[in-house]
């Protein structure tokens, strides 16, 4: 790793720093990449759709509305992300199957764990601006995550 979020903040004071509300649930604790976005509420069909596509080192940012009622990513979707080359997933909501997701080579941050699965209606949007945890994230922004937190910039800065 040639960067830390602390060093990025020092060198680039314009970056956005997410509020410290996320827990690390993945097997890769340090990750970065260009962002793809999904906005859903208690429904993970679009999350599965995104993770089924080639990730090419990207980070999927999922705005789940902060819901703590259902999980939007579990072991199967996390494994799909690994298989398709995603660097990480950040969920403004919950994940499940944490014992397994912690063994996978994927960055995975979420607000909490919840054993209940989500609905499967396909409601939501992809590629839209999302706002949560004090940051505004657009598709194509860069996200950096390590033990100190999550930083978002409008472009690659490392």
C-alpha positions, 0 to 999 in steps of 0.5 A: 500500500502506498497510501493511508487515508490520514496521509491523503487527508494531509496532502489533499485537504479538499477530500471528503471524509465519511463519518466514522459509522462503518464497521469492517466486515471484509477480508480486505481491510485496505482498499480503493478504487473508482466508485459505482453507485447503487441506491436501494431501500431494503432490496438488494436486486440492483446490488446483485446486478452490479456485483455480477458485472466486471468490477475492474477494481471498482468500489460499489457504494450502496446507499441503503438509506441507513436501514438496519432492518435487513442485510443488503450484502451477504456471503454470496454477493460478497463472493460474487464481488470477489469473483468479478474483480470488485475491490470493495463494497461500502453499504449505508445499511447492513450486511450478513454472513459476517463469519464468511465475508471476513474470509473473502478478499473483498473490502466490505464496510457497513453500518451493522450486521443483520441476519434478515435478508432483503426484499427482491423487487428490483426497486432502486437506481444505479449510477446516481449521486448518493449522499450519506455519512457526511459525504456526497458520492458520484459514480467515477469518484475515488474511494479509499478505505483503511483502518482510519476511515473512508475518504472520497475524492473527485479523482485518483489522488495516490 
